Amino acid sequence: MSVNHENVPPRTEQIRSFLERHDLRAWIAWRPDELLMLSRYFPFWGASLLICFVDAEPILFVPQIEPRDHIPAGLRVQEYPWGDLKCSDPYSVLVSAVGAELLKAGANTEQVGMSVSVARTSLPIQAAEQIPIPEGFAGQLSALSAKPDARRQAAFAELYLRKTPEEIDAIRRANRVANVGLQAFFENLQPGIAETEVAAAVESAIYRQIGIDDIFHSRGWAMVQAGPNSALAGQFNRSTARRLENGDLVLIELATCVNGYWSDLTRTAPVGSPQPEVEQILDVAMKALQAAVNGIRPGVTANHIDALARDIIAAQGLSSFFTHHTGHHVGFRYHDPGFLILPGESSKLEPGMVLTIEPGVYVPERGCGARIEDNVLVTESGHEILSRIEGSSGRR
């Protein structure tokens, strides 16, 4: 299903408007999530670089050994000798080529912007073998651009917040794949199975989606916690060798990346028949999620959505066991830039925003914890839950 958001301009228009407002002729991008947002290109090696121009086609610089089968149309592609054993310093070659293109476009240093920080970025396709970027590379690139400007950097981060219909469809596909993994999760909730075995089944199901529905990259990170381990899920998520027992609550925190776009889901389900005091924790978490999701629409504030969930939990005397925010932006990264859904946050929801809603209750004294998390699109008139896929068994 495609959703038309009349108030969300096409991505190319958003980029051009950003550059014009900030008197920039070009923007240099080299983090995987930036490349994805600005050009729909998701790098394999994580060593690609993009120049977006205010009045010309973007240029994509790729290593000479980069796969070419998933580079989108409409990009001028220029390779540089990363991977060539005869070249001792491919990064200097890249920086020189970038400088030459900026000069050709008539963009002086003060008319070029970029994000220097490497913090909180997405992973490239070959995440396990990310290349060691030289210490001075960011500095070399920075010399081609204006000095960091906090106002400009904040405005660039805002480009992440409102997704276009095409991007929403890509995030919806990531959620469809995540639900394949969640089906494997529910099918493996049997006494005697280890947390790690459940997680492995989930990740395997997600990996096997490559080649289906134009998917060239599909990876999942499943973190499963059962019984008393689920009570720790408000602090961290990890799978252990503990084996599931009858009466356990089992929580899965699932990150899914499909063609560069991310889903962030959590489910909690029982094994067999839990005790009433354990079942209550799951029921409260589910009701808190539903209350928050029901309140999502344009114009409401983040703290209002947070309060809808938090008040449900507090009414059961469990407020001290909800220890984190209620949600965040998602799509280009596991955690996109943008405001959190938490107390005191007055930012307003807008059409095109994709948010996680993830209230949780973690009670060590009862040996259990529960969190349910959905990915929710803010629409023109309300919301759409992207993570509820018709016909799937990714039940809540």
Secondary structure by P-SEA (a helix, b strand, c coil): ccccccccccaaaaaaaaaaaacccbbbbccaaaaaaacccccccccbbbbbbccbbbbbbbcccccccccccccccccccccccccccaaaaaaaaaaaaaaaaccccccbbbbccccccccccccccccccccaaaaaaaaacccccaaaaaaaaaccccccaaaaaaaaaaaaaaaaaaaaaaaaccccccaaaaaaaaaaaaaaccccccccbbbbbbbbbcccccccccccccccccccccccccccbbbbbcccbbbbbbbbbbcccccaaaaaaaaaaaaaaaaaaaaccccccaaaaaaaaaaaaaaaccccccccccccccccccccccccccccccccccccbbbbbbbbcccccccbbbbbbbbbbbcccccccccccccccccc
